[in-house]
Amino acid sequence: MNLNDKIVLAHKGFYDKESTRLYRENSKEVCAISTTKDYIKIIELDVRKSTDGTLYCYHGNFFQYYFSLKIPRRFSDLQKKYNVDSLEEILKVINEDKIILLDIKDKSITQADIINVLNSKRFKEVILGNTSFSTSFLDHFNNLPTGFVKIMNGNIFCNFYNLQKLKDKGYRHFEVVFPFQARKKIIDNAFNTGLEFSFPSLFFFTKEGYWAKINKYNIKRISSDFI
């Protein structure tokens, strides 16, 4: 496991596998540590919106993700029930030499919401993505300011997307979701289009299996889940 040439993403803010047992996901506590780790280049946060307009960071378990978090609530109530932090609070503890990836989980979040909360910060790059909706959702985030880019989060149809069209729409990162979709042809296509290729660790059950795939295709961007 050589991280020297890797772009390591702190998934849900976690800097390694052990940290998932010590800290809350998407918390300012874990992000305050992740930002001190030299090998962490990207900090990924799941972003939702409360009824009073506060952007907060939380993914939740299966039931929460698909059911209870769909219930409209004020931020103060969410804080009390789930002990969540606002996106603004979390961004304050992250160094500006990091890249931020915001996985948008709420269709009511607008480009203005994102820009407003990031107004006082100048991160190396801000990546916007979503793993919950169709790619058309990110069309609401066209014509982004300098320093903002988009990621194509994987789905079963990844191999059929026109990568040049994605690049023209402000995408800089391309991610497939299933391990079998990572093939030399699509990786070369992404590279030739100028997109950074990656895949999540979601469907890998062992560190060995994940790293075998990473090493086979010399993937640069990896997740912290198996570190």
C-alpha positions in Angstrom: 0.0 0.0 0.0 2.1 2.9 -1.3 0.4 6.3 -1.0 3.2 8.3 -2.5 1.6 8.9 -5.9 -2.0 8.6 -4.7 -4.7 11.2 -4.3 -6.4 10.0 -1.1 -10.0 10.9 -0.5 -11.2 11.1 3.1 -14.6 9.3 2.7 -17.2 11.0 4.9 -14.3 12.9 6.4 -12.5 9.7 7.7 -8.8 9.6 7.3 -8.5 5.8 7.7 -10.5 2.7 8.5 -9.8 2.9 12.3 -11.1 6.5 12.4 -14.6 5.2 11.4 -14.8 3.6 14.8 -13.6 6.6 16.8 -15.5 9.5 15.3 -18.8 10.5 13.8 -19.1 10.6 10.0 -18.9 14.0 8.4 -18.0 15.6 11.8 -15.8 18.6 12.4 -13.9 16.5 14.9 -12.7 13.9 12.3 -12.2 16.6 9.6 -10.0 18.6 12.0 -7.7 15.5 12.1 -8.0 14.6 8.4 -6.9 18.0 7.4 -3.6 17.5 9.3 -2.8 14.3 7.4 -0.3 15.0 4.5 -1.6 12.0 2.5 -5.2 13.2 2.6 -5.7 15.4 -0.5 -9.5 15.4 -0.7 -12.1 15.6 2.1 -15.5 14.3 1.0 -18.7 15.5 2.8 -22.3 14.5 2.4 -24.4 17.6 2.3 -28.1 18.1 3.1 -30.3 21.1 3.7 -32.6 21.8 6.7 -35.9 23.6 6.4 -34.4 26.8 7.7 -31.8 26.8 5.0 -28.8 25.5 6.9 -26.5 23.1 4.9 -25.4 20.3 7.2 -23.3 17.2 6.7 -24.6 13.7 7.4 -25.2 10.4 5.5 -26.8 8.2 8.0 -27.5 4.5 8.0 -29.8 2.8 5.5 -33.1 3.7 7.3 -32.0 7.3 8.0 -30.8 7.8 4.4 -33.9 6.6 2.7 -36.6 7.4 5.2 -36.1 9.5 8.4 -33.8 12.1 6.9 -36.5 12.8 4.2 -38.7 14.3 7.0 -38.3 18.1 6.8 -36.7 19.4 10.0 -35.1 22.6 11.3 -31.3 22.4 11.8 -31.6 22.7 15.6 -33.8 19.6 15.7 -31.4 17.7 13.4 -28.5 18.7 15.7 -30.4 17.4 18.7 -31.4 14.1 17.1 -28.3 13.3 15.1 -25.6 15.5 16.6 -24.8 16.9 13.1 -22.5 19.8 12.2 -23.3 22.5 9.7 -21.2 22.6 6.6 -20.0 26.0 7.6 -18.7 24.7 10.9 -16.8 21.9 9.2 -15.2 24.0 6.5 -13.7 26.3 9.3 -11.5 23.4 10.5 -10.3 22.3 7.1 -7.1 23.8 5.6 -7.4 25.6 2.3 -4.7 23.5 0.7 -7.2 20.6 0.6 -9.7 19.8 -2.1 -13.3 19.6 -0.9 -15.8 17.1 -2.5 -19.4 17.9 -1.7 -21.7 15.0 -2.3 -25.1 16.7 -2.6 -27.9 14.7 -1.0 -30.8 17.2 -1.3 -32.4 18.4 -4.5 -33.3 21.7 -2.8 -29.6 22.7 -2.5 -28.8 25.4 -5.1 -25.6 26.8 -6.6 -26.1 30.0 -4.5 -26.3 27.9 -1.3 -23.0 26.3 -2.0 -21.2 29.5 -3.1 -22.6 31.4 -0.1 -21.3 29.0 2.5 -17.9 28.8 0.7 -17.7 32.6 0.2 -14.9 33.1 2.8 -12.8 30.1 2.0 -10.4 29.5 -0.9 -9.8 25.8 -1.1 -7.5 24.3 -3.7 -10.6 23.0 -5.5 -14.2 22.3 -4.8 -15.8 19.3 -6.4 -19.6 19.0 -6.6 -21.3 15.7 -7.1 -24.3 13.6 -6.2 -24.8 9.9 -5.8 -28.5 10.1 -5.3 -30.0 11.7 -8.4 -29.5 11.7 -12.2 -26.7 13.5 -13.8 -29.1 16.2 -15.0 -29.3 17.4 -11.4 -25.8 18.9 -11.7 -26.9 20.9 -14.7 -28.2 23.3 -12.1 -24.5 23.9 -11.2 -23.3 25.0 -14.7 -21.1 28.1 -15.2 -19.5 27.6 -11.8 -16.9 30.1 -10.5 -13.2 29.4 -10.9 -12.1 26.7 -8.5 -15.4 24.8 -8.8 -15.6 21.6 -10.8 -18.0 18.6 -11.0 -17.7 14.8 -10.7 -19.6 12.2 -12.6 -20.6 9.8 -9.8 -20.9 6.3 -11.1 -24.0 4.4 -12.1 -24.7 1.3 -14.2 -24.6 3.4 -17.5 -21.2 5.0 -16.9 -19.6 3.3 -19.8 -22.1 4.8 -22.2 -21.6 8.5 -21.3 -20.0 11.0 -23.7 -17.0 12.0 -21.7 -16.3 15.0 -23.9 -19.8 16.4 -23.2 -19.2 15.9 -19.5 -15.9 17.8 -19.8 -17.6 20.6 -21.6 -20.2 20.9 -18.8 -17.5 21.5 -16.2 -16.7 17.9 -15.1 -13.1 17.1 -14.2 -13.6 13.8 -12.4 -15.2 10.6 -13.7 -16.1 7.7 -11.3 -17.6 4.3 -12.1 -19.5 2.6 -9.4 -19.0 -1.2 -10.0 -15.5 -2.8 -10.1 -16.3 -4.6 -13.3 -16.8 -1.2 -15.0 -13.1 -0.3 -14.5 -11.6 -1.4 -17.8 -8.6 -0.2 -19.7 -10.8 1.2 -22.6 -12.9 3.5 -20.4 -9.9 4.5 -18.2 -7.9 5.5 -21.3 -10.9 7.4 -22.7 -11.3 9.4 -19.4 -7.5 10.1 -19.4 -7.5 11.2 -23.1 -10.5 13.5 -22.4 -8.7 15.1 -19.5 -10.8 13.6 -16.7 -9.5 12.0 -13.5 -10.7 8.4 -13.3 -11.6 6.6 -10.1 -14.0 4.1 -8.5 -15.3 3.9 -4.9 -14.5 1.1 -2.4 -18.3 0.4 -2.0 -18.3 -3.1 -3.6 -15.0 -4.3 -2.3 -14.9 -6.6 0.7 -11.2 -6.7 1.4 -8.3 -4.4 1.3 -6.4 -6.8 -0.9 -9.2 -6.9 -3.5 -9.4 -3.1 -3.6 -5.7 -2.6 -3.9 -5.3 -5.3 -6.6 -7.7 -3.3 -8.8 -6.0 0.0 -8.0 -2.6 -1.4 -8.9 -3.8 -3.2 -12.0 -5.0 0.0 -13.6 -2.6 2.4 -11.8 -5.6 4.4 -10.4 -4.5 7.7 -8.7 -7.5 8.7 -6.7 -8.3 6.2 -3.9 -10.7 6.1 -0.9 -9.5 6.1 2.8 -11.8 3.2 3.5 -9.0 0.6 3.2 -6.1 2.6 4.7 
